């Protein structure tokens, strides 16, 4: 059966699989909703987006995504409040960053109407899939890749934009132990580190595997030139609290401009927490750990929101962080999630209704 919503054509599934899902036991990103949004770029323009049943994608073996890696994505969530109303969190920031990534990888930028109208139509259709359990949400994955054919090393002439969704429980639980990377780099000056390109994450897997073999859950990435300054934590932005000052590295062409990162800085300033956006050296971190002024470290990103760090390894030595009552990590996570789930005032105008 075909209908339309927000000027987006919808082909509905005949039988929903929602009744087979245990919403009380959701792992992250492993169960998918009934529908997905698809949109193709052909003949120099984006076609009209449409919603179809969730299904596999068929591609030619010569599709350029397989050979030259033109692929980008975003991570978003939809939240359901106590009254059953569905909300997004700063979706236009995701759209802007999506096109910023597209530009860097020579992918045609997507019109805002295609992204927002398609997103809202899809979440409206799948509103029953947005879980209402505490800490749960509907994870939303917009992605775009080169579907055009050819072995020659050049941008493709055809692309595919898709939004797929997965109801998910809490992403992380507990604190993680991290290893400060001294050999490998996540990104380099002039590279694509600031873009959400698939290859950025593929390149992280091997160093993270080596760290896991040493007993660490994640890697703290350092600058590519000297490995003297910390930059990101795994696939997240990283924050450090020394005494009562909360610090994070400045964004650059190596560091992702995280939406959660920006939100944490704004909320911290609103709470009267002193913040600094500057380079943070590994030496400064080790010295603060040794003299007791290093109070907290945590990662920040869409999936986990805030992921506390229990300690770090460097030069073969482990440094444990103290247990802090009423930590900045806990306070900031609560402020953000209270806004996301419509439990508190949104003085920043970040909450976006799905209507």
NORSUL-V614228 format. One record per backbone hydrogen bond with DSSP energy under -1.0 kcal/mol. NH is the residue of the N-H (numbers start at 1). CO is the residue of the C=O. If there is no record, write none. Layout:
BEGIN
nh = {NH;NH}
co = {CO;CO}
END
This chain:
BEGIN
nh = {3;5;8;10;11;12;20;21;23;25;33;36;37;38;39;41;42;45;47;50;51;52;54;63;64;65;66;68;71;72;73;74;76;78;79;81;84;87;88;90;93;94;95;96;97;98;99;100;101;102;103;104;105;106;107;115;116;117;118;119;120;121;122;123;124;125;126;127;129;130;136;137;138;139;140;141;143;144;145;146;147;148;154;159;160;161;162;163;164;166;168;176;178;179;180;181;191;194;195;197;198;200;202;203;208;209;210;211;212;213;214;215;216;217;218;220;221;223;227;230;231;233;234;236;237;239;240;241;242;243;245;246;247;248;258;262;263;264;265;266;267;268;269;270;271;273;276;278;282;285;286;287;288;289;290;291;293;294;295;296;298;299;300;301;305;306;307;309;310;312;313;314;317;319;321;331;332;333;334;335;336;337;338;339;340;341;342;343;344;352;354}
co = {10;8;5;3;51;1;17;18;21;22;165;52;163;50;161;159;45;42;40;38;9;36;34;60;148;146;63;64;69;144;196;142;140;138;87;85;81;79;352;350;90;90;91;92;93;94;95;96;97;98;99;100;101;103;102;111;112;113;114;115;116;117;118;119;120;121;122;124;126;127;133;168;78;166;76;164;162;72;160;70;158;158;152;41;145;39;143;37;141;139;137;308;311;218;313;220;188;253;192;195;71;197;198;199;204;205;206;207;208;209;211;212;211;177;177;179;232;229;223;280;221;236;219;233;300;298;247;296;245;293;242;274;240;276;256;258;259;260;261;262;263;264;265;266;267;268;246;248;228;281;282;283;284;285;286;287;288;288;241;241;239;307;237;305;301;304;299;297;176;319;178;317;314;312;310;327;328;329;330;331;332;333;334;335;336;337;339;338;338;88;86}
END
